[in-house]
Amino acid sequence: MRTKVTLVLIFLNVALFFFIFKFERNWRTEAASLEARRRVLGQEAANIRSLEINRTVGGTVSLVRNRDNWFLTKPLDWPANPHAVSSVLHDLQLLEHETSFRVADLAKTNQSLADYGLDQPRITVAFGSGDNAAGAGVPPPPTLLRIGDLTKDGKRLYILSPDGERVHVVGRALIDSLSFPLEQLRADTLLTIPVFEARSLGVQTANPEPDRSGAATGVRTRIRRDGARWAFETPIIARASKTAVDLAINNLNALQPLSFSPPPPAAAPSLAPELRITIEGNNRHETLFLGERIPPAAGQPATTPPTIEYYAQLEGRNALFTVAVPVNLVDSLRNAQETLREKRILDFDPRSVTAITLASPLQSGATLTLQRLDSAPGAAPEAAAPWQIIDRGDGAQAPRPWPADRAAVQRLLERLTLLSAENFKSDAPSRADLEDWGFNRPEREVRLTLSSSPTPTVLSLGTDARRNVYARVGTSTDPGSSIYTVNLDLGREFPITALAWRDRNLREPLPTGARFTSFKLTDLETKQVLLETAFGPTGEPTTPASDPKALTDLLAQWRALRARSILQAGFTERVAVAGDERPWRYQIEAGVALPGGAGGEMTSNLSLLLTERLSGTEQYAGARDLDLIFAIEQPLLDALWSLTSRDLIPPGAPAAKP
């Protein structure tokens, strides 16, 4: 029984395979033949490399394909609009007739090609394929397609086949694409290399800029891409502004021709250009020649126009045209070594800085170094590394390390990375210039030691007789040749005193388990105790304060004592206030219980001396154990104001000069 079923199944499979092979194949062959019969053009239109359209209205247009791009060769030598050409090629390659009839049969109905407008066609299309004749090395002759009249309903048209044997009736879409005006067939762009492909930008000026007294005469500038950055190669070696160069290339790519075949100038732009602009890309380059300026039309207002119209040509193209170039773009290109130059003076990664040395050769060689330390074990990777101060003073004493204020160091690094030139003073200064600008003995020198470079970067800052600040960047062996004018307050932004950079956190914060056991606030002038209290195990004062919140705020600030600014290294019994030496006014004493081993506690006493309140934001403090005098921060100042009622200086009053 199973054998019979198996044999039946085998027979059915054989019959199915025979049916598919015999009949299905014929159906597909017939469908392919039908499609081939409906197509007007065959393999000759598969790879069109040249195209010539002769039109009774609109003239003759010739196009040639060069690699992947199409170019007009008639009536002008110009890049073609790829979208318009693609539309024409698409209509030719997919051209299908709705019906067709033999030319030989026209005589039977007393008709001829003239009845269909094919004896003198309104449009003739001749195209050549890229395939060479077999073994001849010569491309085959062009294929000729004649297009006649429209049908009476205007929806179709008559076409004579390339062999001249059949007349096809096709849709009118083909004649619409073949009737494109020249303005649509030519490309509107001049330079086509985009920013992301550009590898270099070259600008050469042949004539002086009238508005600049000939300052830009004959300058040749070349800017090349260096990774993600741009750099000048000529006429100077310097960094270029990525933003400015990218914007210039984008503006060049946005230029469009205004008109073709204008009245010819005295000299062709390619022979006597005012500006020669070259953009190099990947294995290609494009050059635009800007020739004579076209004078403004008569009666035009005397105001400065937003654009300047030039005669122009493209390299390798004979077509003469006019183009309107924005004035700011012309000025940027003519003075590229200034307008396209990177205004930021220093180029470094703040994370790679391991040391910053501030020196003043003008002040007897005072030097101070900010040195980055290794992060503490277990610190988060993104946590800021600690810094320390190495104060060498005048060199007579050994260097003294102090903890540095990380926030102040980060502000310094940020200021250095954003330091920008207001003007480019000179790229080849003379010795007299360097002396006039204060570089024989600079007022400041900033030396950056980088982990990424064995050679430190040196920023020299000099001043002239008018206190204008100039900068140059180099190394210890090569101070640099470019001089910039900058806007800096050297004394305020680059102080060479350890106090300006010292850490504002004066003590390590008290641990979480620490608690205050006693508090005493004394007026030293009257010997009066303003507040004295002890604290219970829960932190509640045994003697209520006149302002409990102020006492709580004061103790909270004291747990992590921080200075607003440090005035003096070294404690003294008298403090300079308003030009006068005065004794301290208040004293704060507090007892602190610190958690110890085996559940015990250790006690410690803290003391702080304070002046009277000098203004709404100014009050000084001194600590013998810290050997410092400093200005306290506003929360601590406000809490003390609430606990001391004798200071009658209204908030916001001007501070006394220390």
Secondary structure, 3 states (H helix, E strand, C coil): CHHHHHHHHHHHHHHHHHHHHHHHHHHHHHHHHHHHHHECCCHHHCCEEEEEEEECCCEEEEEEEECCEEEEEECCCEEECHHHHHHHHHHHHCCEEEEEEEHHHHHHHCCCHHHHCCCCCCEEEEEEECCCCCCCCCCCCCEEEEEEEECCCCCEEEEECCCCCEEEEEECHHHHHHCCCHHHHECCCCCCCCCCCCCEEEEEECCCCHHHCCCCCCCEEEEEEECCEEEEEECCCEEECHHHHHHHHHHHHCCCEEEECCCCCCCCCCCCCCEEEEEECCCCEEEEEEEEECCCCCCCCCCCCCEEEEEEEECCCCCCEEEEEEHHHHHHHHCHHHHCECCECCCCCHHHEEEEEEEEHHHCCEEEEEEECCCCCCCCCCCCCCEEEEEEECCCCCCEEEEECHHHHHHHHHHHHCCECCEEEECCCCHHHHHHCCCCCCCEEEEEEECCCCCCEEEEEEECCCCCEEEEEECCCCCCCCEEEECCCHHHHCCCCHHHHECCECCCCCCCCCEEEEEEEEECCCCEEEEEEEECCCCCECCCCCCHHHHHHHHHHHHCCEEEEEEEECCCCEEEECCEEEECCEEEEEEEEEECHHHCEEEEEEEEEECCCCCCCCCEEEECCCCEEEEECHHHHHHHHHHCCCCCCCCCCCCCCC
